[in-house]
Amino acid sequence: MSSKNIIGLIKESAFSNEIIPINETQLNQSNIPAKKRDSIYNGIEECEKAKREYFAIINDIHFLLTNNKELTQEEKLVYCNKERYFMKLYLKEVLTKLKNIFLD
């Protein structure tokens, strides 16, 4: 996994005030056990996969909204609600996965 995918993800430890930046180099140099590191890598990969899946759906809906001039206001509202629904699903899934990573 490349550092670009996981740079910027920061977790404040529940047991101290230590802030742990999560990127490959720092994670490999940290005193985090290998099993936990693997869990973090797997969780981040699952988040990336979810992002790709949901982002494709959200992009399709948004493209339809912005490029179809024949939609009525009611139809636009329906598509906006669907777009919002998929954004919420994505965020819910990612938050669940991140919670599982850090609360193991």
Secondary structure in CASP SS format (residue, H / E / C, confidence):
PFRMAT SS
TARGET T0000
AUTHOR 0000-0000-0000
METHOD secondary structure of the structure
MODEL  1
M C 1.00
S C 1.00
S H 1.00
K H 1.00
N H 1.00
I H 1.00
I C 1.00
G C 1.00
L E 1.00
I E 1.00
K E 1.00
E E 1.00
S C 1.00
A C 1.00
F C 1.00
S C 1.00
N C 1.00
E C 1.00
I E 1.00
I E 1.00
P E 1.00
I E 1.00
N C 1.00
E H 1.00
T H 1.00
Q H 1.00
L H 1.00
N H 1.00
Q H 1.00
S C 1.00
N C 1.00
I C 1.00
P C 1.00
A H 1.00
K H 1.00
K H 1.00
R H 1.00
D H 1.00
S H 1.00
I H 1.00
Y H 1.00
N H 1.00
G H 1.00
I H 1.00
E H 1.00
E H 1.00
C H 1.00
E H 1.00
K H 1.00
A H 1.00
K H 1.00
R H 1.00
E H 1.00
Y H 1.00
F H 1.00
A H 1.00
I H 1.00
I H 1.00
N H 1.00
D H 1.00
I H 1.00
H H 1.00
F H 1.00
L H 1.00
L H 1.00
T H 1.00
N H 1.00
N C 1.00
K C 1.00
E C 1.00
L C 1.00
T C 1.00
Q H 1.00
E H 1.00
E H 1.00
K H 1.00
L H 1.00
V H 1.00
Y H 1.00
C H 1.00
N H 1.00
K H 1.00
E H 1.00
R H 1.00
Y H 1.00
F H 1.00
M H 1.00
K H 1.00
L H 1.00
Y H 1.00
L H 1.00
K H 1.00
E H 1.00
V H 1.00
L H 1.00
T H 1.00
K H 1.00
L H 1.00
K H 1.00
N H 1.00
I H 1.00
F H 1.00
L C 1.00
D C 1.00
END
